[in-house]
Amino acid sequence: MVKTITMYEGGLRCSMVHEPSGAQFSTDAPVDNNGKGESFSPTDLVGAALAG
């Protein structure tokens, strides 16, 4: 199994690192859930993963 690292940054935002490649991205809660909506939400990523 691939190792990933997830860090909670506060304000309903997380950042993730895919260890083998070093690729990084962040998630942000949508505005209607008290987030800033400045990045993918976790549910956006689930939909994108299913589409992929």
N, CA, C and O atoms as a Tripos MOL2 file, in Angstrom:
@<TRIPOS>MOLECULE
protein
  208   207    52     0     0
PROTEIN
NO_CHARGES

@<TRIPOS>ATOM
      1 N           0.8490   -1.1870    0.0000 N.3       1 MET1
      2 CA          0.0000    0.0000    0.0000 C.3       1 MET1
      3 C           0.8880    1.2430    0.0000 C.2       1 MET1
      4 O           1.9130    1.2880    0.6800 O.2       1 MET1
      5 N           0.4850    2.2350   -0.7620 N.am      2 VAL2
      6 CA          1.2370    3.4850   -0.8730 C.3       2 VAL2
      7 C           1.0420    4.3170    0.3910 C.2       2 VAL2
      8 O          -0.0670    4.4130    0.9170 O.2       2 VAL2
      9 N           2.1200    4.9130    0.8700 N.am      3 LYS3
     10 CA          2.0410    5.7540    2.0570 C.3       3 LYS3
     11 C           1.7260    7.1920    1.6600 C.2       3 LYS3
     12 O           2.3380    7.7560    0.7530 O.2       3 LYS3
     13 N           0.7640    7.7620    2.3580 N.am      4 THR4
     14 CA          0.4360    9.1760    2.2010 C.3       4 THR4
     15 C           0.4770    9.8350    3.5690 C.2       4 THR4
     16 O           0.2940    9.1790    4.5940 O.2       4 THR4
     17 N           0.7130   11.1120    3.5740 N.am      5 ILE5
     18 CA          0.7450   11.8830    4.8190 C.3       5 ILE5
     19 C          -0.3150   12.9650    4.7030 C.2       5 ILE5
     20 O          -0.3490   13.7020    3.7180 O.2       5 ILE5
     21 N          -1.1770   13.0640    5.7000 N.am      6 THR6
     22 CA         -2.2140   14.0940    5.7380 C.3       6 THR6
     23 C          -1.9990   14.9540    6.9700 C.2       6 THR6
     24 O          -1.8270   14.4430    8.0770 O.2       6 THR6
     25 N          -2.0090   16.2680    6.7690 N.am      7 MET7
     26 CA         -1.8160   17.2000    7.8770 C.3       7 MET7
     27 C          -2.9960   18.1600    7.9370 C.2       7 MET7
     28 O          -3.3420   18.7910    6.9390 O.2       7 MET7
     29 N          -3.6070   18.2670    9.1020 N.am      8 TYR8
     30 CA         -4.6790   19.2410    9.2960 C.3       8 TYR8
     31 C          -4.0400   20.5920    9.5490 C.2       8 TYR8
     32 O          -3.2150   20.7280   10.4520 O.2       8 TYR8
     33 N          -4.4140   21.5990    8.7580 N.am      9 GLU9
     34 CA         -3.7950   22.9110    8.8650 C.3       9 GLU9
     35 C          -4.6650   23.9230    9.5890 C.2       9 GLU9
     36 O          -4.2860   25.0870    9.7200 O.2       9 GLU9
     37 N          -5.8220   23.4950   10.0590 N.am     10 GLY10
     38 CA         -6.7450   24.3980   10.7230 C.3      10 GLY10
     39 C          -7.6840   25.0360    9.7160 C.2      10 GLY10
     40 O          -7.4230   25.0270    8.5130 O.2      10 GLY10
     41 N          -8.7700   25.5860   10.2120 N.am     11 GLY11
     42 CA         -9.7170   26.2660    9.3360 C.3      11 GLY11
     43 C         -10.3710   25.3410    8.3220 C.2      11 GLY11
     44 O         -10.7450   25.7740    7.2310 O.2      11 GLY11
     45 N         -10.5110   24.0650    8.6790 N.am     12 LEU12
     46 CA        -11.1300   23.0560    7.8100 C.3      12 LEU12
     47 C         -10.3340   22.8020    6.5320 C.2      12 LEU12
     48 O         -10.9070   22.4870    5.4890 O.2      12 LEU12
     49 N          -9.0140   22.9410    6.6170 N.am     13 ARG13
     50 CA         -8.1220   22.7180    5.4770 C.3      13 ARG13
     51 C          -7.0890   21.6540    5.8310 C.2      13 ARG13
     52 O          -6.5450   21.6370    6.9350 O.2      13 ARG13
     53 N          -6.8290   20.7610    4.8680 N.am     14 CYS14
     54 CA         -5.8080   19.7190    5.0330 C.3      14 CYS14
     55 C          -4.8690   19.7410    3.8440 C.2      14 CYS14
     56 O          -5.2400   20.1690    2.7520 O.2      14 CYS14
     57 N          -3.6480   19.2770    4.0650 N.am     15 SER15
     58 CA         -2.7120   19.0870    2.9590 C.3      15 SER15
     59 C          -2.2630   17.6280    2.9690 C.2      15 SER15
     60 O          -2.1170   17.0150    4.0270 O.2      15 SER15
     61 N          -2.0500   17.0910    1.7860 N.am     16 MET16
     62 CA         -1.6710   15.7020    1.6270 C.3      16 MET16
     63 C          -0.4090   15.5830    0.7880 C.2      16 MET16
     64 O          -0.1730   16.3730   -0.1260 O.2      16 MET16
     65 N           0.4010   14.5750    1.1180 N.am     17 VAL17
     66 CA          1.6150   14.2770    0.3580 C.3      17 VAL17
     67 C           1.5770   12.7950   -0.0030 C.2      17 VAL17
     68 O           1.3450   11.9410    0.8530 O.2      17 VAL17
     69 N           1.8090   12.5040   -1.2810 N.am     18 HIS18
     70 CA          1.9460   11.1370   -1.7820 C.3      18 HIS18
     71 C           3.4390   10.8280   -1.6990 C.2      18 HIS18
     72 O           4.2330   11.3490   -2.4830 O.2      18 HIS18
     73 N           3.8130    9.9770   -0.7430 N.am     19 GLU19
     74 CA          5.2400    9.7990   -0.4600 C.3      19 GLU19
     75 C           6.0800    9.3160   -1.6280 C.2      19 GLU19
     76 O           7.1550    9.8720   -1.8510 O.2      19 GLU19
     77 N           5.6530    8.3080   -2.3910 N.am     20 PRO20
     78 CA          6.5430    7.8400   -3.4550 C.3      20 PRO20
     79 C           6.8960    8.9160   -4.4860 C.2      20 PRO20
     80 O           8.0320    8.9650   -4.9590 O.2      20 PRO20
     81 N           5.9490    9.7660   -4.8350 N.am     21 SER21
     82 CA          6.2050   10.7680   -5.8780 C.3      21 SER21
     83 C           6.4940   12.1550   -5.3320 C.2      21 SER21
     84 O           7.0770   12.9880   -6.0260 O.2      21 SER21
     85 N           6.0920   12.4110   -4.0910 N.am     22 GLY22
     86 CA          6.2480   13.7410   -3.5180 C.3      22 GLY22
     87 C           5.1560   14.7170   -3.9600 C.2      22 GLY22
     88 O           5.1940   15.8980   -3.6130 O.2      22 GLY22
     89 N           4.1750   14.2120   -4.7330 N.am     23 ALA23
     90 CA          3.0760   15.0800   -5.1760 C.3      23 ALA23
     91 C           2.2900   15.5690   -3.9650 C.2      23 ALA23
     92 O           2.1050   14.8340   -2.9940 O.2      23 ALA23
     93 N           1.8300   16.8190   -4.0330 N.am     24 GLN24
     94 CA          1.1070   17.4190   -2.9230 C.3      24 GLN24
     95 C          -0.1610   18.0920   -3.4130 C.2      24 GLN24
     96 O          -0.2190   18.5750   -4.5440 O.2      24 GLN24
     97 N          -1.1760   18.1230   -2.5650 N.am     25 PHE25
     98 CA         -2.3680   18.9100   -2.8280 C.3      25 PHE25
     99 C          -3.0500   19.2180   -1.5090 C.2      25 PHE25
    100 O          -2.6950   18.6530   -0.4750 O.2      25 PHE25
    101 N          -4.0170   20.1040   -1.5420 N.am     26 SER26
    102 CA         -4.7440   20.4480   -0.3240 C.3      26 SER26
    103 C          -6.2360   20.3780   -0.5750 C.2      26 SER26
    104 O          -6.7000   20.4600   -1.7130 O.2      26 SER26
    105 N          -6.9730   20.2260    0.5010 N.am     27 THR27
    106 CA         -8.4280   20.2550    0.4440 C.3      27 THR27
    107 C          -8.9090   21.3910    1.3270 C.2      27 THR27
    108 O          -8.2360   21.8010    2.2720 O.2      27 THR27
    109 N         -10.0820   21.8840    0.9950 N.am     28 ASP28
    110 CA        -10.6800   22.9580    1.7670 C.3      28 ASP28
    111 C         -12.1770   22.7200    1.8060 C.2      28 ASP28
    112 O         -12.7760   22.3680    0.7890 O.2      28 ASP28
    113 N         -12.7810   22.9050    2.9520 N.am     29 ALA29
    114 CA        -14.2280   22.7520    3.0500 C.3      29 ALA29
    115 C         -14.9110   23.8190    2.2020 C.2      29 ALA29
    116 O         -14.4080   24.9370    2.0910 O.2      29 ALA29
    117 N         -16.0530   23.4820    1.6020 N.am     30 PRO30
    118 CA        -16.7650   24.4870    0.8160 C.3      30 PRO30
    119 C         -17.3350   25.6000    1.6950 C.2      30 PRO30
    120 O         -17.4910   25.4350    2.9050 O.2      30 PRO30
    121 N         -17.6370   26.7160    1.0780 N.am     31 VAL31
    122 CA        -18.1510   27.8820    1.7980 C.3      31 VAL31
    123 C         -19.4320   27.5320    2.5670 C.2      31 VAL31
    124 O         -19.6280   27.9980    3.6900 O.2      31 VAL31
    125 N         -20.3020   26.7130    1.9640 N.am     32 ASP32
    126 CA        -21.5550   26.3670    2.6370 C.3      32 ASP32
    127 C         -21.3540   25.4360    3.8340 C.2      32 ASP32
    128 O         -22.3050   25.1510    4.5620 O.2      32 ASP32
    129 N         -20.1250   24.9630    4.0410 N.am     33 ASN33
    130 CA        -19.7730   24.1830    5.2320 C.3      33 ASN33
    131 C         -18.7480   24.9070    6.0890 C.2      33 ASN33
    132 O         -17.9650   24.2750    6.7980 O.2      33 ASN33
    133 N         -18.7550   26.2340    6.0240 N.am     34 ASN34
    134 CA        -17.8910   27.0970    6.8320 C.3      34 ASN34
    135 C         -16.4170   27.0380    6.4580 C.2      34 ASN34
    136 O         -15.5620   27.4000    7.2660 O.2      34 ASN34
    137 N         -16.1100   26.5890    5.2480 N.am     35 GLY35
    138 CA        -14.7420   26.6230    4.7590 C.3      35 GLY35
    139 C         -14.5360   27.8440    3.8710 C.2      35 GLY35
    140 O         -15.4280   28.6790    3.7180 O.2      35 GLY35
    141 N         -13.3520   27.9310    3.2930 N.am     36 LYS36
    142 CA        -13.0500   29.0420    2.3950 C.3      36 LYS36
    143 C         -13.3540   28.7080    0.9370 C.2      36 LYS36
    144 O         -13.4540   29.6080    0.1040 O.2      36 LYS36
    145 N         -13.5000   27.4270    0.6250 N.am     37 GLY37
    146 CA        -13.7960   27.0220   -0.7430 C.3      37 GLY37
    147 C         -12.6950   27.3530   -1.7300 C.2      37 GLY37
    148 O         -12.9750   27.5810   -2.9070 O.2      37 GLY37
    149 N         -11.4480   27.3860   -1.2800 N.am     38 GLU38
    150 CA        -10.3230   27.7890   -2.1320 C.3      38 GLU38
    151 C          -9.6230   26.6180   -2.8140 C.2      38 GLU38
    152 O          -8.6610   26.8200   -3.5540 O.2      38 GLU38
    153 N         -10.0940   25.4010   -2.5730 N.am     39 SER39
    154 CA         -9.4870   24.2230   -3.1740 C.3      39 SER39
    155 C         -10.5510   23.1430   -3.2850 C.2      39 SER39
    156 O         -11.7070   23.3640   -2.9250 O.2      39 SER39
    157 N         -10.1610   21.9730   -3.7840 N.am     40 PHE40
    158 CA        -11.0790   20.8500   -3.8230 C.3      40 PHE40
    159 C         -11.6010   20.5440   -2.4250 C.2      40 PHE40
    160 O         -10.8560   20.6240   -1.4480 O.2      40 PHE40
    161 N         -12.8770   20.1930   -2.3300 N.am     41 SER41
    162 CA        -13.4000   19.6840   -1.0690 C.3      41 SER41
    163 C         -13.1720   18.1710   -1.0680 C.2      41 SER41
    164 O         -12.9630   17.5840   -2.1300 O.2      41 SER41
    165 N         -13.2070   17.5360    0.0960 N.am     42 PRO42
    166 CA        -13.0720   16.0770    0.1230 C.3      42 PRO42
    167 C         -14.1260   15.3790   -0.7510 C.2      42 PRO42
    168 O         -13.8130   14.3830   -1.4040 O.2      42 PRO42
    169 N         -15.3590   15.8800   -0.7720 N.am     43 THR43
    170 CA        -16.3800   15.2460   -1.6090 C.3      43 THR43
    171 C         -16.1060   15.4840   -3.0960 C.2      43 THR43
    172 O         -16.4340   14.6250   -3.9150 O.2      43 THR43
    173 N         -15.5170   16.6200   -3.4680 N.am     44 ASP44
    174 CA        -15.0910   16.8330   -4.8640 C.3      44 ASP44
    175 C         -14.1030   15.7400   -5.2690 C.2      44 ASP44
    176 O         -14.1910   15.1960   -6.3700 O.2      44 ASP44
    177 N         -13.1680   15.4220   -4.3810 N.am     45 LEU45
    178 CA        -12.1580   14.4340   -4.6970 C.3      45 LEU45
    179 C         -12.7440   13.0400   -4.8320 C.2      45 LEU45
    180 O         -12.2870   12.2590   -5.6670 O.2      45 LEU45
    181 N         -13.7470   12.7130   -4.0270 N.am     46 VAL46
    182 CA        -14.3970   11.4000   -4.1590 C.3      46 VAL46
    183 C         -15.0500   11.2970   -5.5310 C.2      46 VAL46
    184 O         -14.9100   10.2810   -6.2110 O.2      46 VAL46
    185 N         -15.7580   12.3340   -5.9360 N.am     47 GLY47
    186 CA        -16.3790   12.3270   -7.2570 C.3      47 GLY47
    187 C         -15.3630   12.2190   -8.3720 C.2      47 GLY47
    188 O         -15.5680   11.4720   -9.3280 O.2      47 GLY47
    189 N         -14.2680   12.9570   -8.2620 N.am     48 ALA48
    190 CA        -13.2200   12.9020   -9.2750 C.3      48 ALA48
    191 C         -12.5650   11.5200   -9.3270 C.2      48 ALA48
    192 O         -12.2490   11.0250  -10.4090 O.2      48 ALA48
    193 N         -12.3610   10.9000   -8.1690 N.am     49 ALA49
    194 CA        -11.7630    9.5590   -8.1220 C.3      49 ALA49
    195 C         -12.6810    8.5300   -8.7800 C.2      49 ALA49
    196 O         -12.2160    7.6540   -9.5090 O.2      49 ALA49
    197 N         -13.9770    8.6380   -8.5220 N.am     50 LEU50
    198 CA        -14.9180    7.7070   -9.1520 C.3      50 LEU50
    199 C         -14.9660    7.9190  -10.6620 C.2      50 LEU50
    200 O         -15.0800    6.9500  -11.4120 O.2      50 LEU50
    201 N         -14.8820    9.1500  -11.1140 N.am     51 ALA51
    202 CA        -14.9040    9.4360  -12.5460 C.3      51 ALA51
    203 C         -13.6250    8.9390  -13.2220 C.2      51 ALA51
    204 O         -13.6390    8.5450  -14.3880 O.2      51 ALA51
    205 N         -12.5240    8.9650  -12.4740 N.am     52 GLY52
    206 CA        -11.2410    8.5410  -13.0290 C.3      52 GLY52
    207 C         -11.1100    7.0510  -13.1190 C.2      52 GLY52
    208 O         -10.0800    6.5470  -13.5680 O.2      52 GLY52
@<TRIPOS>BOND
     1     1     2 1
     2     2     3 1
     3     3     4 2
     4     3     5 am
     5     5     6 1
     6     6     7 1
     7     7     8 2
     8     7     9 am
     9     9    10 1
    10    10    11 1
    11    11    12 2
    12    11    13 am
    13    13    14 1
    14    14    15 1
    15    15    16 2
    16    15    17 am
    17    17    18 1
    18    18    19 1
    19    19    20 2
    20    19    21 am
    21    21    22 1
    22    22    23 1
    23    23    24 2
    24    23    25 am
    25    25    26 1
    26    26    27 1
    27    27    28 2
    28    27    29 am
    29    29    30 1
    30    30    31 1
    31    31    32 2
    32    31    33 am
    33    33    34 1
    34    34    35 1
    35    35    36 2
    36    35    37 am
    37    37    38 1
    38    38    39 1
    39    39    40 2
    40    39    41 am
    41    41    42 1
    42    42    43 1
    43    43    44 2
    44    43    45 am
    45    45    46 1
    46    46    47 1
    47    47    48 2
    48    47    49 am
    49    49    50 1
    50    50    51 1
    51    51    52 2
    52    51    53 am
    53    53    54 1
    54    54    55 1
    55    55    56 2
    56    55    57 am
    57    57    58 1
    58    58    59 1
    59    59    60 2
    60    59    61 am
    61    61    62 1
    62    62    63 1
    63    63    64 2
    64    63    65 am
    65    65    66 1
    66    66    67 1
    67    67    68 2
    68    67    69 am
    69    69    70 1
    70    70    71 1
    71    71    72 2
    72    71    73 am
    73    73    74 1
    74    74    75 1
    75    75    76 2
    76    75    77 am
    77    77    78 1
    78    78    79 1
    79    79    80 2
    80    79    81 am
    81    81    82 1
    82    82    83 1
    83    83    84 2
    84    83    85 am
    85    85    86 1
    86    86    87 1
    87    87    88 2
    88    87    89 am
    89    89    90 1
    90    90    91 1
    91    91    92 2
    92    91    93 am
    93    93    94 1
    94    94    95 1
    95    95    96 2
    96    95    97 am
    97    97    98 1
    98    98    99 1
    99    99   100 2
   100    99   101 am
   101   101   102 1
   102   102   103 1
   103   103   104 2
   104   103   105 am
   105   105   106 1
   106   106   107 1
   107   107   108 2
   108   107   109 am
   109   109   110 1
   110   110   111 1
   111   111   112 2
   112   111   113 am
   113   113   114 1
   114   114   115 1
   115   115   116 2
   116   115   117 am
   117   117   118 1
   118   118   119 1
   119   119   120 2
   120   119   121 am
   121   121   122 1
   122   122   123 1
   123   123   124 2
   124   123   125 am
   125   125   126 1
   126   126   127 1
   127   127   128 2
   128   127   129 am
   129   129   130 1
   130   130   131 1
   131   131   132 2
   132   131   133 am
   133   133   134 1
   134   134   135 1
   135   135   136 2
   136   135   137 am
   137   137   138 1
   138   138   139 1
   139   139   140 2
   140   139   141 am
   141   141   142 1
   142   142   143 1
   143   143   144 2
   144   143   145 am
   145   145   146 1
   146   146   147 1
   147   147   148 2
   148   147   149 am
   149   149   150 1
   150   150   151 1
   151   151   152 2
   152   151   153 am
   153   153   154 1
   154   154   155 1
   155   155   156 2
   156   155   157 am
   157   157   158 1
   158   158   159 1
   159   159   160 2
   160   159   161 am
   161   161   162 1
   162   162   163 1
   163   163   164 2
   164   163   165 am
   165   165   166 1
   166   166   167 1
   167   167   168 2
   168   167   169 am
   169   169   170 1
   170   170   171 1
   171   171   172 2
   172   171   173 am
   173   173   174 1
   174   174   175 1
   175   175   176 2
   176   175   177 am
   177   177   178 1
   178   178   179 1
   179   179   180 2
   180   179   181 am
   181   181   182 1
   182   182   183 1
   183   183   184 2
   184   183   185 am
   185   185   186 1
   186   186   187 1
   187   187   188 2
   188   187   189 am
   189   189   190 1
   190   190   191 1
   191   191   192 2
   192   191   193 am
   193   193   194 1
   194   194   195 1
   195   195   196 2
   196   195   197 am
   197   197   198 1
   198   198   199 1
   199   199   200 2
   200   199   201 am
   201   201   202 1
   202   202   203 1
   203   203   204 2
   204   203   205 am
   205   205   206 1
   206   206   207 1
   207   207   208 2
@<TRIPOS>SUBSTRUCTURE
     1 MET1         2 RESIDUE 1 A MET
     2 VAL2         6 RESIDUE 1 A VAL
     3 LYS3        10 RESIDUE 1 A LYS
     4 THR4        14 RESIDUE 1 A THR
     5 ILE5        18 RESIDUE 1 A ILE
     6 THR6        22 RESIDUE 1 A THR
     7 MET7        26 RESIDUE 1 A MET
     8 TYR8        30 RESIDUE 1 A TYR
     9 GLU9        34 RESIDUE 1 A GLU
    10 GLY10       38 RESIDUE 1 A GLY
    11 GLY11       42 RESIDUE 1 A GLY
    12 LEU12       46 RESIDUE 1 A LEU
    13 ARG13       50 RESIDUE 1 A ARG
    14 CYS14       54 RESIDUE 1 A CYS
    15 SER15       58 RESIDUE 1 A SER
    16 MET16       62 RESIDUE 1 A MET
    17 VAL17       66 RESIDUE 1 A VAL
    18 HIS18       70 RESIDUE 1 A HIS
    19 GLU19       74 RESIDUE 1 A GLU
    20 PRO20       78 RESIDUE 1 A PRO
    21 SER21       82 RESIDUE 1 A SER
    22 GLY22       86 RESIDUE 1 A GLY
    23 ALA23       90 RESIDUE 1 A ALA
    24 GLN24       94 RESIDUE 1 A GLN
    25 PHE25       98 RESIDUE 1 A PHE
    26 SER26      102 RESIDUE 1 A SER
    27 THR27      106 RESIDUE 1 A THR
    28 ASP28      110 RESIDUE 1 A ASP
    29 ALA29      114 RESIDUE 1 A ALA
    30 PRO30      118 RESIDUE 1 A PRO
    31 VAL31      122 RESIDUE 1 A VAL
    32 ASP32      126 RESIDUE 1 A ASP
    33 ASN33      130 RESIDUE 1 A ASN
    34 ASN34      134 RESIDUE 1 A ASN
    35 GLY35      138 RESIDUE 1 A GLY
    36 LYS36      142 RESIDUE 1 A LYS
    37 GLY37      146 RESIDUE 1 A GLY
    38 GLU38      150 RESIDUE 1 A GLU
    39 SER39      154 RESIDUE 1 A SER
    40 PHE40      158 RESIDUE 1 A PHE
    41 SER41      162 RESIDUE 1 A SER
    42 PRO42      166 RESIDUE 1 A PRO
    43 THR43      170 RESIDUE 1 A THR
    44 ASP44      174 RESIDUE 1 A ASP
    45 LEU45      178 RESIDUE 1 A LEU
    46 VAL46      182 RESIDUE 1 A VAL
    47 GLY47      186 RESIDUE 1 A GLY
    48 ALA48      190 RESIDUE 1 A ALA
    49 ALA49      194 RESIDUE 1 A ALA
    50 LEU50      198 RESIDUE 1 A LEU
    51 ALA51      202 RESIDUE 1 A ALA
    52 GLY52      206 RESIDUE 1 A GLY
